[in-house]
């Protein structure tokens, strides 16, 4: 079912796993578990405003993609 | 110095560190080192078309943010 582009995206930050950085204006880049539009939560790396009402661009990762990211980081010795 | 929004973003994928997933149409979610507009390369997690001429939304990470991501993943036991 198509969703009108004018409808707001609904999201719930289910868990903040870690904070990666904080800018001078309080925005934080975070690794979270986020549920988008009521779906199963996914891993999500994204910047958020201090009260978490505004978000920047970011990327969601499935469980498999997070496992691949972990392996990639380890294999590359980052 | 402001950059006109009509100017294309220049990017160079300096290194593909790992591929996190591949969709049926060949787009890949990758961890790369990417130089944006000639700047020092940053870590970048993003989807790319098969020939890497088109990109999806994603997120760049500094060295410090990548280190924090690694620690977060390890600490959370992901």
N, CA and C atoms of all chains as a GROMACS GRO file, in nm:
protein
  468
    1UNK      N    1   0.085  -0.119   0.000
    1UNK     CA    2   0.000   0.000   0.000
    1UNK      C    3   0.089   0.124   0.000
    2UNK      N    4   0.063   0.214  -0.092
    2UNK     CA    5   0.147   0.334  -0.103
    2UNK      C    6   0.120   0.428   0.015
    3UNK      N    7   0.226   0.495   0.056
    3UNK     CA    8   0.212   0.593   0.162
    3UNK      C    9   0.231   0.730   0.099
    4UNK      N   10   0.138   0.822   0.128
    4UNK     CA   11   0.152   0.956   0.073
    4UNK      C   12   0.281   1.019   0.123
    5UNK      N   13   0.349   1.089   0.033
    5UNK     CA   14   0.477   1.148   0.072
    5UNK      C   15   0.457   1.256   0.177
    6UNK      N   16   0.334   1.309   0.187
    6UNK     CA   17   0.310   1.414   0.285
    6UNK      C   18   0.291   1.359   0.426
    7UNK      N   19   0.270   1.227   0.435
    7UNK     CA   20   0.254   1.169   0.569
    7UNK      C   21   0.388   1.163   0.639
    8UNK      N   22   0.391   1.199   0.767
    8UNK     CA   23   0.519   1.195   0.837
    8UNK      C   24   0.563   1.050   0.858
    9UNK      N   25   0.694   1.031   0.857
    9UNK     CA   26   0.748   0.900   0.893
    9UNK      C   27   0.737   0.885   1.043
   10UNK      N   28   0.685   0.770   1.084
   10UNK     CA   29   0.678   0.744   1.228
   10UNK      C   30   0.800   0.662   1.268
   11UNK      N   31   0.859   0.698   1.378
   11UNK     CA   32   0.974   0.622   1.423
   11UNK      C   33   0.976   0.614   1.575
   12UNK      N   34   1.031   0.508   1.625
   12UNK     CA   35   1.052   0.491   1.768
   12UNK      C   36   1.194   0.442   1.790
   13UNK      N   37   1.270   0.516   1.868
   13UNK     CA   38   1.404   0.470   1.904
   13UNK      C   39   1.386   0.369   2.017
   14UNK      N   40   1.403   0.241   1.981
   14UNK     CA   41   1.379   0.135   2.079
   14UNK      C   42   1.494   0.123   2.179
   15UNK      N   43   1.615   0.148   2.129
   15UNK     CA   44   1.732   0.135   2.216
   15UNK      C   45   1.846   0.217   2.160
   16UNK      N   46   1.913   0.293   2.246
   16UNK     CA   47   2.037   0.360   2.206
   16UNK      C   48   2.152   0.270   2.247
   17UNK      N   49   2.219   0.214   2.146
   17UNK     CA   50   2.327   0.119   2.173
   17UNK      C   51   2.455   0.194   2.205
   18UNK      N   52   2.478   0.306   2.137
   18UNK     CA   53   2.597   0.384   2.166
   18UNK      C   54   2.596   0.519   2.097
   19UNK      N   55   2.671   0.613   2.154
   19UNK     CA   56   2.686   0.746   2.095
   19UNK      C   57   2.826   0.754   2.033
   20UNK      N   58   2.832   0.788   1.904
   20UNK     CA   59   2.960   0.787   1.833
   20UNK      C   60   3.029   0.922   1.838
   21UNK      N   61   2.953   1.030   1.847
   21UNK     CA   62   3.012   1.164   1.854
   21UNK      C   63   2.903   1.264   1.892
   22UNK      N   64   2.946   1.380   1.939
   22UNK     CA   65   2.855   1.489   1.974
   22UNK      C   66   2.910   1.619   1.917
   23UNK      N   67   2.827   1.696   1.847
   23UNK     CA   68   2.872   1.823   1.791
   23UNK      C   69   2.850   1.935   1.892
   24UNK      N   70   2.906   2.052   1.859
   24UNK     CA   71   2.897   2.166   1.950
   24UNK      C   72   2.752   2.206   1.977
   25UNK      N   73   2.662   2.184   1.880
   25UNK     CA   74   2.521   2.221   1.900
   25UNK      C   75   2.438   2.108   1.961
   26UNK      N   76   2.506   2.002   2.003
   26UNK     CA   77   2.437   1.897   2.078
   26UNK      C   78   2.384   1.782   1.995
   27UNK      N   79   2.396   1.791   1.863
   27UNK     CA   80   2.354   1.677   1.781
   27UNK      C   81   2.449   1.561   1.806
   28UNK      N   82   2.393   1.441   1.812
   28UNK     CA   83   2.474   1.323   1.837
   28UNK      C   84   2.459   1.223   1.723
   29UNK      N   85   2.572   1.164   1.683
   29UNK     CA   86   2.568   1.052   1.590
   29UNK      C   87   2.559   0.926   1.674
   30UNK      N   88   2.455   0.848   1.650
   30UNK     CA   89   2.425   0.737   1.740
   30UNK      C   90   2.402   0.606   1.664
   31UNK      N   91   2.434   0.497   1.730
   31UNK     CA   92   2.391   0.365   1.683
   31UNK      C   93   2.270   0.326   1.768
   32UNK      N   94   2.156   0.314   1.702
   32UNK     CA   95   2.031   0.284   1.771
   32UNK      C   96   1.961   0.164   1.709
   33UNK      N   97   1.865   0.111   1.782
   33UNK     CA   98   1.765   0.022   1.724
   33UNK      C   99   1.640   0.107   1.704
   34UNK      N  100   1.598   0.124   1.577
   34UNK     CA  101   1.487   0.213   1.546
   34UNK      C  102   1.378   0.136   1.472
   35UNK      N  103   1.257   0.154   1.517
   35UNK     CA  104   1.141   0.101   1.446
   35UNK      C  105   1.085   0.211   1.357
   36UNK      N  106   1.077   0.185   1.225
   36UNK     CA  107   1.023   0.281   1.128
   36UNK      C  108   0.882   0.240   1.090
   37UNK      N  109   0.788   0.331   1.111
   37UNK     CA  110   0.647   0.306   1.074
   37UNK      C  111   0.595   0.175   1.133
   38UNK      N  112   0.636   0.148   1.255
   38UNK     CA  113   0.582   0.033   1.327
   38UNK      C  114   0.645  -0.100   1.291
   39UNK      N  115   0.744  -0.100   1.200
   39UNK     CA  116   0.807  -0.225   1.158
   39UNK      C  117   0.903  -0.275   1.265
   40UNK      N  118   0.953  -0.398   1.246
   40UNK     CA  119   1.054  -0.452   1.335
   40UNK      C  120   1.173  -0.357   1.342
   41UNK      N  121   1.228  -0.334   1.460
   41UNK     CA  122   1.341  -0.241   1.470
   41UNK      C  123   1.462  -0.289   1.391
   42UNK      N  124   1.533  -0.192   1.333
   42UNK     CA  125   1.658  -0.219   1.262
   42UNK      C  126   1.769  -0.136   1.324
   43UNK      N  127   1.892  -0.184   1.304
   43UNK     CA  128   2.005  -0.101   1.344
   43UNK      C  129   2.006   0.024   1.258
   44UNK      N  130   2.050   0.134   1.317
   44UNK     CA  131   2.042   0.262   1.248
   44UNK      C  132   2.155   0.352   1.298
   45UNK      N  133   2.236   0.401   1.203
   45UNK     CA  134   2.344   0.495   1.236
   45UNK      C  135   2.304   0.629   1.178
   46UNK      N  136   2.289   0.730   1.264
   46UNK     CA  137   2.228   0.855   1.221
   46UNK      C  138   2.258   0.965   1.323
   47UNK      N  139   2.253   1.090   1.276
   47UNK     CA  140   2.264   1.205   1.365
   47UNK      C  141   2.126   1.245   1.414
   48UNK      N  142   2.118   1.285   1.539
   48UNK     CA  143   1.992   1.326   1.601
   48UNK      C  144   2.010   1.457   1.675
   49UNK      N  145   1.903   1.538   1.677
   49UNK     CA  146   1.905   1.659   1.757
   49UNK      C  147   1.902   1.621   1.905
   50UNK      N  148   1.938   1.715   1.993
   50UNK     CA  149   1.947   1.681   2.136
   50UNK      C  150   1.820   1.616   2.192
   51UNK      N  151   1.702   1.659   2.147
   51UNK     CA  152   1.578   1.600   2.200
   51UNK      C  153   1.525   1.486   2.112
   52UNK      N  154   1.605   1.450   2.012
   52UNK     CA  155   1.570   1.337   1.924
   52UNK      C  156   1.439   1.358   1.847
   53UNK      N  157   1.401   1.485   1.823
   53UNK     CA  158   1.283   1.509   1.739
   53UNK      C  159   1.324   1.535   1.594
   54UNK      N  160   1.451   1.571   1.570
   54UNK     CA  161   1.498   1.593   1.433
   54UNK      C  162   1.611   1.496   1.404
   55UNK      N  163   1.613   1.449   1.280
   55UNK     CA  164   1.717   1.354   1.242
   55UNK      C  165   1.790   1.401   1.117
   56UNK      N  166   1.915   1.361   1.106
   56UNK     CA  167   1.991   1.383   0.983
   56UNK      C  168   1.985   1.260   0.896
   57UNK      N  169   2.056   1.265   0.784
   57UNK     CA  170   2.064   1.147   0.700
   57UNK      C  171   2.137   1.037   0.775
   58UNK      N  172   2.108   0.916   0.738
   58UNK     CA  173   2.174   0.805   0.802
   58UNK      C  174   2.148   0.679   0.725
   59UNK      N  175   2.176   0.568   0.788
   59UNK     CA  176   2.159   0.441   0.719
   59UNK      C  177   2.108   0.337   0.816
   60UNK      N  178   2.014   0.255   0.768
   60UNK     CA  179   1.966   0.144   0.848
   60UNK      C  180   2.040   0.018   0.806
   61UNK      N  181   2.056  -0.072   0.900
   61UNK     CA  182   2.125  -0.198   0.875
   61UNK      C  183   2.042  -0.313   0.930
   62UNK      N  184   2.026  -0.418   0.850
   62UNK     CA  185   1.961  -0.539   0.899
   62UNK      C  186   2.058  -0.612   0.993
   63UNK      N  187   2.008  -0.716   1.057
   63UNK     CA  188   2.096  -0.797   1.142
   63UNK      C  189   2.213  -0.852   1.062
   64UNK      N  190   2.184  -0.903   0.941
   64UNK     CA  191   2.291  -0.959   0.858
   64UNK      C  192   2.392  -0.853   0.818
   65UNK      N  193   2.342  -0.732   0.786
   65UNK     CA  194   2.434  -0.624   0.747
   65UNK      C  195   2.519  -0.579   0.866
   66UNK      N  196   2.461  -0.579   0.985
   66UNK     CA  197   2.539  -0.544   1.103
   66UNK      C  198   2.646  -0.648   1.130
   67UNK      N  199   2.612  -0.777   1.112
   67UNK     CA  200   2.711  -0.883   1.130
   67UNK      C  201   2.823  -0.867   1.027
   68UNK      N  202   2.787  -0.833   0.903
   68UNK     CA  203   2.888  -0.814   0.798
   68UNK      C  204   2.975  -0.693   0.828
   69UNK      N  205   2.914  -0.588   0.884
   69UNK     CA  206   2.990  -0.469   0.920
   69UNK      C  207   3.092  -0.501   1.029
   70UNK      N  208   3.048  -0.578   1.128
   70UNK     CA  209   3.139  -0.616   1.236
   70UNK      C  210   3.257  -0.696   1.182
   71UNK      N  211   3.226  -0.793   1.096
   71UNK     CA  212   3.333  -0.877   1.037
   71UNK      C  213   3.427  -0.792   0.951
   72UNK      N  214   3.370  -0.698   0.877
   72UNK     CA  215   3.451  -0.612   0.790
   72UNK      C  216   3.545  -0.526   0.873
   73UNK      N  217   3.493  -0.469   0.982
   73UNK     CA  218   3.576  -0.385   1.069
   73UNK      C  219   3.690  -0.466   1.129
   74UNK      N  220   3.657  -0.589   1.173
   74UNK     CA  221   3.758  -0.675   1.234
   74UNK      C  222   3.862  -0.718   1.131
   75UNK      N  223   3.814  -0.760   1.012
   75UNK     CA  224   3.905  -0.811   0.909
   75UNK      C  225   4.000  -0.702   0.861
   76UNK      N  226   3.950  -0.578   0.858
   76UNK     CA  227   4.032  -0.466   0.810
   76UNK      C  228   4.124  -0.412   0.918
   77UNK      N  229   4.104  -0.460   1.042
   77UNK     CA  230   4.187  -0.413   1.151
   77UNK      C  231   4.166  -0.266   1.183
   78UNK      N  232   4.044  -0.219   1.164
   78UNK     CA  233   4.013  -0.078   1.190
   78UNK      C  234   4.010  -0.050   1.340
   79UNK      N  235   3.350   2.933   0.181
   79UNK     CA  236   3.298   2.970   0.050
   79UNK      C  237   3.180   2.880   0.017
   80UNK      N  238   3.068   2.941  -0.017
   80UNK     CA  239   2.948   2.861  -0.045
   80UNK      C  240   2.963   2.788  -0.177
   81UNK      N  241   2.905   2.673  -0.183
   81UNK     CA  242   2.904   2.595  -0.306
   81UNK      C  243   2.762   2.598  -0.359
   82UNK      N  244   2.747   2.630  -0.488
   82UNK     CA  245   2.612   2.633  -0.546
   82UNK      C  246   2.550   2.494  -0.537
   83UNK      N  247   2.423   2.491  -0.503
   83UNK     CA  248   2.357   2.361  -0.488
   83UNK      C  249   2.348   2.290  -0.622
   84UNK      N  250   2.361   2.365  -0.732
   84UNK     CA  251   2.352   2.301  -0.863
   84UNK      C  252   2.482   2.231  -0.902
   85UNK      N  253   2.590   2.261  -0.830
   85UNK     CA  254   2.716   2.194  -0.862
   85UNK      C  255   2.712   2.050  -0.813
   86UNK      N  256   2.760   1.957  -0.896
   86UNK     CA  257   2.759   1.818  -0.851
   86UNK      C  258   2.860   1.796  -0.740
   87UNK      N  259   2.827   1.704  -0.652
   87UNK     CA  260   2.922   1.662  -0.551
   87UNK      C  261   3.026   1.573  -0.618
   88UNK      N  262   3.151   1.603  -0.593
   88UNK     CA  263   3.256   1.517  -0.648
   88UNK      C  264   3.297   1.417  -0.542
   89UNK      N  265   3.312   1.293  -0.585
   89UNK     CA  266   3.354   1.192  -0.489
   89UNK      C  267   3.447   1.093  -0.557
   90UNK      N  268   3.534   1.037  -0.477
   90UNK     CA  269   3.622   0.930  -0.522
   90UNK      C  270   3.621   0.820  -0.418
   91UNK      N  271   3.584   0.700  -0.460
   91UNK     CA  272   3.592   0.586  -0.369
   91UNK      C  273   3.738   0.541  -0.366
   92UNK      N  274   3.805   0.574  -0.256
   92UNK     CA  275   3.948   0.546  -0.246
   92UNK      C  276   3.973   0.398  -0.218
   93UNK      N  277   3.883   0.337  -0.140
   93UNK     CA  278   3.902   0.196  -0.105
   93UNK      C  279   3.769   0.135  -0.066
   94UNK      N  280   3.739   0.018  -0.119
   94UNK     CA  281   3.623  -0.057  -0.072
   94UNK      C  282   3.671  -0.154   0.036
   95UNK      N  283   3.629  -0.126   0.159
   95UNK     CA  284   3.676  -0.208   0.272
   95UNK      C  285   3.594  -0.335   0.281
   96UNK      N  286   3.464  -0.325   0.254
   96UNK     CA  287   3.382  -0.446   0.258
   96UNK      C  288   3.244  -0.422   0.202
   97UNK      N  289   3.180  -0.529   0.154
   97UNK     CA  290   3.044  -0.526   0.103
   97UNK      C  291   2.952  -0.588   0.209
   98UNK      N  292   2.851  -0.513   0.251
   98UNK     CA  293   2.765  -0.558   0.360
   98UNK      C  294   2.644  -0.636   0.309
   99UNK      N  295   2.597  -0.604   0.189
   99UNK     CA  296   2.481  -0.674   0.132
   99UNK      C  297   2.469  -0.637  -0.015
  100UNK      N  298   2.396  -0.720  -0.089
  100UNK     CA  299   2.370  -0.694  -0.231
  100UNK      C  300   2.222  -0.720  -0.257
  101UNK      N  301   2.156  -0.625  -0.323
  101UNK     CA  302   2.014  -0.643  -0.354
  101UNK      C  303   1.998  -0.713  -0.488
  102UNK      N  304   1.874  -0.751  -0.520
  102UNK     CA  305   1.846  -0.824  -0.644
  102UNK      C  306   1.885  -0.742  -0.767
  103UNK      N  307   1.877  -0.609  -0.757
  103UNK     CA  308   1.911  -0.526  -0.874
  103UNK      C  309   2.058  -0.486  -0.876
  104UNK      N  310   2.137  -0.545  -0.787
  104UNK     CA  311   2.281  -0.527  -0.794
  104UNK      C  312   2.337  -0.415  -0.709
  105UNK      N  313   2.249  -0.337  -0.645
  105UNK     CA  314   2.299  -0.232  -0.555
  105UNK      C  315   2.364  -0.299  -0.434
  106UNK      N  316   2.476  -0.241  -0.392
  106UNK     CA  317   2.548  -0.297  -0.278
  106UNK      C  318   2.560  -0.194  -0.167
  107UNK      N  319   2.540  -0.240  -0.045
  107UNK     CA  320   2.568  -0.157   0.072
  107UNK      C  321   2.713  -0.184   0.110
  108UNK      N  322   2.793  -0.080   0.112
  108UNK     CA  323   2.938  -0.098   0.127
  108UNK      C  324   2.996  -0.009   0.237
  109UNK      N  325   3.106  -0.057   0.295
  109UNK     CA  326   3.190   0.028   0.380
  109UNK      C  327   3.310   0.068   0.296
  110UNK      N  328   3.321   0.195   0.267
  110UNK     CA  329   3.428   0.246   0.181
  110UNK      C  330   3.504   0.358   0.250
  111UNK      N  331   3.619   0.390   0.195
  111UNK     CA  332   3.685   0.516   0.223
  111UNK      C  333   3.657   0.606   0.104
  112UNK      N  334   3.586   0.717   0.129
  112UNK     CA  335   3.542   0.805   0.021
  112UNK      C  336   3.594   0.946   0.044
  113UNK      N  337   3.649   1.003  -0.062
  113UNK     CA  338   3.689   1.144  -0.060
  113UNK      C  339   3.578   1.225  -0.124
  114UNK      N  340   3.523   1.321  -0.048
  114UNK     CA  341   3.415   1.408  -0.096
  114UNK      C  342   3.472   1.543  -0.133
  115UNK      N  343   3.452   1.583  -0.258
  115UNK     CA  344   3.499   1.714  -0.306
  115UNK      C  345   3.647   1.736  -0.277
  116UNK      N  346   3.724   1.630  -0.293
  116UNK     CA  347   3.869   1.640  -0.282
  116UNK      C  348   3.923   1.642  -0.142
  117UNK      N  349   3.835   1.630  -0.042
  117UNK     CA  350   3.880   1.633   0.097
  117UNK      C  351   3.945   1.500   0.135
  118UNK      N  352   4.005   1.497   0.253
  118UNK     CA  353   4.060   1.373   0.307
  118UNK      C  354   3.953   1.266   0.309
  119UNK      N  355   3.986   1.143   0.272
  119UNK     CA  356   3.883   1.038   0.271
  119UNK      C  357   3.828   1.009   0.411
  120UNK      N  358   3.698   0.980   0.415
  120UNK     CA  359   3.632   0.941   0.539
  120UNK      C  360   3.568   0.804   0.520
  121UNK      N  361   3.548   0.736   0.631
  121UNK     CA  362   3.470   0.612   0.624
  121UNK      C  363   3.327   0.647   0.583
  122UNK      N  364   3.266   0.558   0.507
  122UNK     CA  365   3.136   0.588   0.450
  122UNK      C  366   3.058   0.457   0.434
  123UNK      N  367   2.939   0.452   0.492
  123UNK     CA  368   2.851   0.336   0.478
  123UNK      C  369   2.732   0.381   0.393
  124UNK      N  370   2.714   0.317   0.277
  124UNK     CA  371   2.619   0.369   0.179
  124UNK      C  372   2.586   0.261   0.076
  125UNK      N  373   2.469   0.275   0.014
  125UNK     CA  374   2.433   0.189  -0.099
  125UNK      C  375   2.481   0.251  -0.229
  126UNK      N  376   2.528   0.166  -0.320
  126UNK     CA  377   2.580   0.211  -0.449
  126UNK      C  378   2.520   0.125  -0.560
  127UNK      N  379   2.500   0.188  -0.676
  127UNK     CA  380   2.457   0.113  -0.793
  127UNK      C  381   2.573   0.024  -0.838
  128UNK      N  382   2.543  -0.076  -0.923
  128UNK     CA  383   2.647  -0.171  -0.963
  128UNK      C  384   2.773  -0.105  -1.020
  129UNK      N  385   2.757   0.003  -1.096
  129UNK     CA  386   2.875   0.069  -1.155
  129UNK      C  387   2.926   0.186  -1.068
  130UNK      N  388   2.867   0.202  -0.950
  130UNK     CA  389   2.911   0.304  -0.854
  130UNK      C  390   2.897   0.447  -0.908
  131UNK      N  391   2.804   0.469  -1.002
  131UNK     CA  392   2.779   0.606  -1.048
  131UNK      C  393   2.662   0.669  -0.972
  132UNK      N  394   2.576   0.584  -0.911
  132UNK     CA  395   2.463   0.636  -0.834
  132UNK      C  396   2.477   0.590  -0.689
  133UNK      N  397   2.438   0.679  -0.598
  133UNK     CA  398   2.449   0.645  -0.456
  133UNK      C  399   2.316   0.665  -0.386
  134UNK      N  400   2.294   0.587  -0.282
  134UNK     CA  401   2.179   0.608  -0.194
  134UNK      C  402   2.220   0.692  -0.074
  135UNK      N  403   2.126   0.712   0.015
  135UNK     CA  404   2.160   0.782   0.138
  135UNK      C  405   2.258   0.698   0.218
  136UNK      N  406   2.334   0.766   0.299
  136UNK     CA  407   2.431   0.693   0.380
  136UNK      C  408   2.488   0.786   0.484
  137UNK      N  409   2.597   0.742   0.545
  137UNK     CA  410   2.655   0.822   0.651
  137UNK      C  411   2.806   0.812   0.644
  138UNK      N  412   2.871   0.927   0.666
  138UNK     CA  413   3.016   0.928   0.674
  138UNK      C  414   3.057   0.923   0.820
  139UNK      N  415   3.171   0.864   0.845
  139UNK     CA  416   3.224   0.853   0.981
  139UNK      C  417   3.370   0.895   0.981
  140UNK      N  418   3.406   0.978   1.080
  140UNK     CA  419   3.546   1.013   1.098
  140UNK      C  420   3.619   0.894   1.160
  141UNK      N  421   3.751   0.904   1.167
  141UNK     CA  422   3.829   0.798   1.232
  141UNK      C  423   3.780   0.775   1.375
  142UNK      N  424   3.756   0.884   1.448
  142UNK     CA  425   3.711   0.872   1.587
  142UNK      C  426   3.574   0.805   1.595
  143UNK      N  427   3.485   0.842   1.502
  143UNK     CA  428   3.351   0.782   1.503
  143UNK      C  429   3.357   0.634   1.466
  144UNK      N  430   3.447   0.598   1.375
  144UNK     CA  431   3.462   0.456   1.341
  144UNK      C  432   3.514   0.378   1.461
  145UNK      N  433   3.610   0.438   1.533
  145UNK     CA  434   3.663   0.372   1.653
  145UNK      C  435   3.552   0.354   1.757
  146UNK      N  436   3.469   0.457   1.772
  146UNK     CA  437   3.358   0.449   1.868
  146UNK      C  438   3.256   0.345   1.823
  147UNK      N  439   3.232   0.336   1.692
  147UNK     CA  440   3.139   0.236   1.641
  147UNK      C  441   3.190   0.095   1.670
  148UNK      N  442   3.320   0.074   1.648
  148UNK     CA  443   3.378  -0.057   1.675
  148UNK      C  444   3.363  -0.093   1.823
  149UNK      N  445   3.394   0.003   1.910
  149UNK     CA  446   3.383  -0.022   2.055
  149UNK      C  447   3.238  -0.048   2.095
  150UNK      N  448   3.146   0.027   2.034
  150UNK     CA  449   3.004   0.010   2.065
  150UNK      C  450   2.956  -0.128   2.025
  151UNK      N  451   2.995  -0.172   1.905
  151UNK     CA  452   2.954  -0.304   1.857
  151UNK      C  453   3.010  -0.413   1.948
  152UNK      N  454   3.136  -0.397   1.989
  152UNK     CA  455   3.197  -0.497   2.075
  152UNK      C  456   3.132  -0.497   2.214
  153UNK      N  457   3.111  -0.377   2.268
  153UNK     CA  458   3.055  -0.366   2.404
  153UNK      C  459   2.914  -0.422   2.410
  154UNK      N  460   2.840  -0.406   2.301
  154UNK     CA  461   2.700  -0.452   2.299
  154UNK      C  462   2.691  -0.601   2.266
  155UNK      N  463   2.806  -0.659   2.226
  155UNK     CA  464   2.804  -0.801   2.191
  155UNK      C  465   2.724  -0.831   2.066
  156UNK      N  466   2.723  -0.736   1.973
  156UNK     CA  467   2.646  -0.756   1.850
  156UNK      C  468   2.716  -0.857   1.759
   0.00000   0.00000   0.00000
